[in-house]
Amino acid sequence: MSDAQVTTRRAFRRTDDYNPGTSKLKLVEKTLPLPLLPTSVLVKVHAVALNYRDANIANGGNPWPVLPNGILGNDAAGEVIAVGDKVRTLVLGDKVGPIIDTEYISGREVGRSWLAADEDGVMADHIVFDEAVLCKLPTHLDWVEAATIPCAGVTAWSALKGMSIGQTVLIQGTGGVSMFALKLARAAGLRVILTSSSDKKLEQMKEKFASPPILTINYATSPDWNQEVLRLTRGVGVDIVIENGGTGSLVKSLKCTRRGGIVSQVGYLAKQNPMELAELVSTIIDRRVILRGINAGSKHDTEDCCAALSASQASLDDLIDRIFPFEQAEEAVQYIWEGRQIGKVVLKL
Ligand SMILES: NC(=O)c1ccc[n+]([C@@H]2O[C@H](COP(=O)([O-])OP(=O)(O)OC[C@H]3O[C@@H](n4cnc5c(N)ncnc54)[C@H](OP(=O)(O)O)[C@@H]3O)[C@@H](O)[C@H]2O)c1
């Protein structure tokens, strides 16, 4: 093992107190698992990007079981500062982040182990992982940008898979996954229809992505937004939907997807009510749509996403809504919980 001076780490653990207004996180200090196991890697974390999932878990809303008082966070970028003596794929100084499901390497595995749920997450100043679950991140990106890749980036990547230049994508909302999808869609030459509940956010996005123009719909003031999508696509429908609402929007999404198109089910941001799915089966059959479940992506997907970003030298700085110091993790999680962001909120160390 290479020598590293550090022997302890600071991390934010959940309090599991779900009462409104109480602290959701507690900063703790703990000894690092040293010496490193032969294939383990010690990473000095420089940035942790937050996701809706973090705010949801911290507030007790996660639909899947979580480790009691676990460490929050699943998106991190950091620098390799020590390696076990059998590590072969990484060297000191590499820019890396762990994949968010550490049992999802090739896509063929059957188990799962999500960071911040089945095992501790990455909201810490140092993390230790096996080299097999660490991915090299693009070197042209700064720490904050790179930290957005493992969850939001790879989810957007997986959700857009199979698209080709000139096709049309409907992207719902202006959250982190959606903004990443917008970036990738633009890089891939796709036409974008973006929805939001806020005219102000839509105006900002139209300004930011002025050429070629993006088409926009306010889904709050236009409850029949699917009709508007059909109008914008001359009655045909979009080729693909980045579906973020869940039961509240899924049937409408299917109704404005072209025959044979794809709906990538990513999120469940609306209040989930199975009664809203009464027309699900008939609509899928009628429109011959492929409904595709997205669960971030495998390590191979993460590597492909990083390769695309490196090849295009795309910057991600315009995805960043706000950077908080690491110590203000609680405020940052609350900011997300209130839905105040456009794009990514990141903790910087
Ligand atoms: N399956 C996966 O692999 C995966 C990975 C990451 C995230 N997710 C899930 O995907 C969803 C988005 O995650 P995120 O991190 O991007 O969240 P986020 O950054 O917190 O996004 C929140 C934004 O989504 C929009 N939104 C809220 N309710 C909506 C609704 N009913 N219909 C459409 N848009 C709505 C809002 O945009 P406006 O303010 O513009 O209206 C809101 O600001 C979440 O449900 C998250 O749990 C899934």
Ligand as a Chemical Component Dictionary entry (heavy atoms), coordinates in Angstrom:
data_LIG
# 
_chem_comp.id                   LIG 
_chem_comp.type                 NON-POLYMER 
_chem_comp.pdbx_formal_charge   0 
_chem_comp.three_letter_code    LIG 
# 
loop_
_chem_comp_atom.comp_id 
_chem_comp_atom.atom_id 
_chem_comp_atom.alt_atom_id 
_chem_comp_atom.type_symbol 
_chem_comp_atom.charge 
_chem_comp_atom.model_Cartn_x 
_chem_comp_atom.model_Cartn_y 
_chem_comp_atom.model_Cartn_z 
_chem_comp_atom.pdbx_ordinal 
LIG N1  N1  N 0  -34.143 5.390  -12.027 1  
LIG C1  C1  C 0  -32.966 5.919  -11.768 2  
LIG O1  O1  O 0  -31.919 5.355  -12.043 3  
LIG C2  C2  C 0  -32.907 7.256  -11.152 4  
LIG C3  C3  C 0  -31.682 7.923  -10.993 5  
LIG C4  C4  C 0  -31.707 9.210  -10.497 6  
LIG C5  C5  C 0  -32.917 9.786  -10.136 7  
LIG N2  N2  N 1  -34.064 9.091  -10.247 8  
LIG C6  C6  C 0  -35.366 9.647  -9.942  9  
LIG O2  O2  O 0  -35.641 10.545 -11.010 10 
LIG C7  C7  C 0  -36.361 11.652 -10.536 11 
LIG C8  C8  C 0  -35.576 12.919 -10.842 12 
LIG O3  O3  O 0  -34.387 12.922 -10.081 13 
LIG P1  P1  P 0  -33.489 14.235 -9.982  14 
LIG O4  O4  O 0  -32.337 13.891 -9.114  15 
LIG O5  O5  O -1 -33.275 14.786 -11.336 16 
LIG O6  O6  O 0  -34.493 15.151 -9.168  17 
LIG P2  P2  P 0  -34.427 16.697 -8.900  18 
LIG O7  O7  O 0  -33.124 17.260 -9.347  19 
LIG O8  O8  O 0  -34.829 16.907 -7.488  20 
LIG O9  O9  O 0  -35.600 17.197 -9.867  21 
LIG C9  C9  C 0  -36.690 17.865 -9.368  22 
LIG C10 C10 C 0  -37.416 18.549 -10.511 23 
LIG O10 O10 O 0  -38.241 17.629 -11.206 24 
LIG C11 C11 C 0  -39.409 18.300 -11.674 25 
LIG N3  N3  N 0  -40.645 17.642 -11.235 26 
LIG C12 C12 C 0  -41.180 17.595 -10.004 27 
LIG N4  N4  N 0  -42.343 16.940 -9.999  28 
LIG C13 C13 C 0  -42.558 16.550 -11.272 29 
LIG C14 C14 C 0  -43.595 15.864 -11.924 30 
LIG N5  N5  N 0  -44.650 15.441 -11.260 31 
LIG N6  N6  N 0  -43.493 15.648 -13.259 32 
LIG C15 C15 C 0  -42.409 16.093 -13.936 33 
LIG N7  N7  N 0  -41.395 16.780 -13.376 34 
LIG C16 C16 C 0  -41.476 16.997 -12.062 35 
LIG C17 C17 C 0  -39.358 19.698 -11.101 36 
LIG O11 O11 O 0  -38.927 20.531 -12.166 37 
LIG P3  P3  P 0  -39.636 21.922 -12.419 38 
LIG O12 O12 O 0  -39.407 22.732 -11.174 39 
LIG O13 O13 O 0  -38.940 22.439 -13.617 40 
LIG O14 O14 O 0  -41.093 21.635 -12.639 41 
LIG C18 C18 C 0  -38.344 19.612 -9.991  42 
LIG O15 O15 O 0  -37.649 20.825 -9.797  43 
LIG C19 C19 C 0  -36.597 11.380 -9.061  44 
LIG O16 O16 O 0  -37.829 10.737 -8.896  45 
LIG C20 C20 C 0  -35.459 10.475 -8.694  46 
LIG O17 O17 O 0  -35.753 9.689  -7.557  47 
LIG C21 C21 C 0  -34.086 7.843  -10.755 48 
# 
loop_
_chem_comp_bond.comp_id 
_chem_comp_bond.atom_id_1 
_chem_comp_bond.atom_id_2 
_chem_comp_bond.value_order 
_chem_comp_bond.pdbx_ordinal 
LIG N1  C1  SING 1  
LIG C1  O1  DOUB 2  
LIG C1  C2  SING 3  
LIG C2  C3  SING 4  
LIG C2  C21 DOUB 5  
LIG C3  C4  DOUB 6  
LIG C4  C5  SING 7  
LIG C5  N2  DOUB 8  
LIG N2  C6  SING 9  
LIG N2  C21 SING 10 
LIG C6  O2  SING 11 
LIG C6  C20 SING 12 
LIG O2  C7  SING 13 
LIG C7  C8  SING 14 
LIG C7  C19 SING 15 
LIG C8  O3  SING 16 
LIG O3  P1  SING 17 
LIG P1  O4  DOUB 18 
LIG P1  O5  SING 19 
LIG P1  O6  SING 20 
LIG O6  P2  SING 21 
LIG P2  O7  DOUB 22 
LIG P2  O8  SING 23 
LIG P2  O9  SING 24 
LIG O9  C9  SING 25 
LIG C9  C10 SING 26 
LIG C10 O10 SING 27 
LIG C10 C18 SING 28 
LIG O10 C11 SING 29 
LIG C11 N3  SING 30 
LIG C11 C17 SING 31 
LIG N3  C12 SING 32 
LIG N3  C16 SING 33 
LIG C12 N4  DOUB 34 
LIG N4  C13 SING 35 
LIG C13 C14 SING 36 
LIG C13 C16 DOUB 37 
LIG C14 N5  SING 38 
LIG C14 N6  DOUB 39 
LIG N6  C15 SING 40 
LIG C15 N7  DOUB 41 
LIG N7  C16 SING 42 
LIG C17 O11 SING 43 
LIG C17 C18 SING 44 
LIG O11 P3  SING 45 
LIG P3  O12 DOUB 46 
LIG P3  O13 SING 47 
LIG P3  O14 SING 48 
LIG C18 O15 SING 49 
LIG C19 O16 SING 50 
LIG C19 C20 SING 51 
LIG C20 O17 SING 52 
# 
